């Protein structure tokens, strides 16, 4: 079921969330970030990230989606930090 929500990365108020059938993740569709997947449950991994870091993740998922035409699955906070560190270099 598609529901409107705020994007956990860029805070766009007009993003959409829908479950991924048969998997423990859900899809976020956002005009800014494009499409990406998160593990089912609260977005706790993003809550403590500074906005600058979330925007780096937004740019990463957008670039990957444009390149691969497949949503990125941001599944663990360790992965978020690796991506952020790589983008800051």
Order of alpha helices (4+ residues) and beta strands (2+ residues): beta-beta-beta-beta-alpha-alpha-beta-alpha
